[in-house]
Amino acid sequence: MTQLASLPREHADDRGARWLFSRSWDRIFITGGALLVAVPILTFYLLRAAGFAISATEDLVTLEVMLLVGGPHVFATYTRTFLQPGFARRERLMFLSALVVIAIVVGSAISSAFFGAEVGGHPPMHFVLTFFFFWAGIHIVHQSSYCAMCYESPADARKRRFTNAVDYLVMLGCLYPVSFFRMSMIGADSSRANPDAWATQIVTDLTGSTAFADDYVFRIGRVAPVLPEWVRSDWFWSGFTVLFLTGLTVFVVKSIRQFKDGTINRPRFTLVAATCAVGMVVPLFPNLDSAFQGFNAWHSFQYLGLVWLWNRRAYERGEVRGSLVKALAAPGAGRRFYLTGLAVTLGLVTVILGVAWLIEVQTAGRFVMFGHDQVPVDPATGRPEYRPGSVLLAYYMCGFALLLVHYLHDGMFFFRKKDLVDVPVG
C-alpha cells in the first residue's frame, strides 16, 4: 500500500471505467485478492496429506488466515470506531450494540462449554454459530455490493436500477444454492446425514459412499447449524437454486448485451463475476471451515484496502481524530497501517493460545488444544457433548466477539457511500 499510495487517483480511464482509487490499486485490492481464496484450501489439504488430524488442520488454517489478514482487517474497523476519540458519544447506538454483542458471544461460549447450558436442546453457542454463518455470508457480499455500488455514478445507478439489482442478487445468492443443499442433509443426529433427504441420496449416488455423505453435511466449526425444518426441506434448496440460476442467466444475458453495445462497467462486472464464481465454488469443498477461510482471506484483504482508502479520504478532509489513527491514515503510511494491525493480531493470538493452554490444564485434559477428531459423548446420556478444542474455545471467549462487532459496525458503514467516493484526494 505504501508504494501504491503515491499513484494518482483516476476517476475514469480512457475507456470510461470508474475506479475507486486507480486502475492498478483497484485491480490489486478490490478484485486481485480473489487469488488468495486458494491458499487456505491448499493449506488444508497439504496439512492433511502430511498427516495432521482434521481438528488440528482446521485450527491451523484458521490461525493462518486470522494472523495474516483476518486479524488486521478486524483491527482496521476499530481505527474508525473505538480508536477514534468521542466515538461512543457520536455513535451511541453502534457503541452500545457492540457491548451487547460481546456479552452474548462470551456468555454463550462460557455457558455452553463449562456449564452445559442448553436452549431447546442445543448449547447457546450453536445458535451463535448459526447466526454467524448467515451474517458472515451477508457481510462478505455486502462489502462486495458496496464496492460495486461505488463503481456506479449516481446517473448510472438511476438508469440501471433493474440491472444493478440483478448484480446484487447474484452476489448475495451465490453462496447459498450449495450451502442450502448441504444443510438439507442435516439429520436428527447432526453427526450423520439424513438418509431420507434428496441431497443425501444425490451425494451417496454420486460418490457411492454413505460415509462421505455423513462428512458432507453442512458444518462450521465442527457444528451443524440449528435450522428450522423448512430450511432443511428439499423444496427449499431446490427452489432457491432455480431462483439463483434464473438470476444468473439474466446477469449473463445483460452482460453480453452491455459488452456488445459498449456500455459495460468493466470494474464492476469483474468484481460481480469474481464474487459470484468464488461464492458458487467455495461451498462445494468437503471441508467448509477451510473453504470459507479462503473466501474470508479475499474479503479481509479487500477490506484492508477499503479501510486504508476510507481513512485516507477522512485524513484529507481533516476528519480523523486521535494521534494513532492520524499516524496510520497519513499519506505513505500504508505499510505502518498493516504492520500495526499485524502486531495487534499477534498479541491477540498469543493471548488466545495462553488461555487455551490454561483451559487444557485446568480441565485436566477434558478440553485439548485442537479438539477431538471424534465428538465426545456424555456417558450418562449418550448425547454428543459440546467440546471444541481449547484453542477454538479460547478464540470464542477472547476474539470472536470482536469479529461480530466488526460485522455490526460495517453493516452501517457500507451504507455510507459518501465516505469513499466523490471526495477529492490530494
GIWOQUI-V605695 format. One record per run of one state. SS is the DSSP state (a for helix, b for strand, c for the rest). FROM is the first residue (numbers start at 1). TO is the last residue. If there is no record, write none. Layout:
((SS | FROM | TO) (SS | FROM | TO))
//
This chain:
((c | 1 | 3) (a | 4 | 6) (c | 7 | 11) (b | 12 | 12) (c | 13 | 17) (b | 18 | 18) (c | 19 | 22) (a | 23 | 49) (c | 50 | 53) (a | 54 | 78) (c | 79 | 86) (a | 87 | 90) (c | 91 | 91) (a | 92 | 114) (c | 115 | 118) (b | 119 | 119) (c | 120 | 121) (b | 122 | 122) (c | 123 | 123) (a | 124 | 151) (c | 152 | 153) (a | 154 | 159) (c | 160 | 160) (a | 161 | 173) (c | 174 | 175) (a | 176 | 183) (c | 184 | 185) (b | 186 | 186) (c | 187 | 192) (b | 193 | 193) (c | 194 | 197) (a | 198 | 207) (c | 208 | 209) (a | 210 | 215) (c | 216 | 219) (b | 220 | 220) (c | 221 | 222) (b | 223 | 223) (c | 224 | 228) (a | 229 | 232) (c | 233 | 233) (a | 234 | 261) (c | 262 | 265) (a | 266 | 282) (c | 283 | 287) (a | 288 | 316) (c | 317 | 322) (a | 323 | 329) (c | 330 | 333) (a | 334 | 362) (c | 363 | 376) (b | 377 | 377) (c | 378 | 383) (b | 384 | 384) (c | 385 | 389) (a | 390 | 398) (c | 399 | 399) (a | 400 | 413) (c | 414 | 416) (a | 417 | 419) (c | 420 | 426))
//
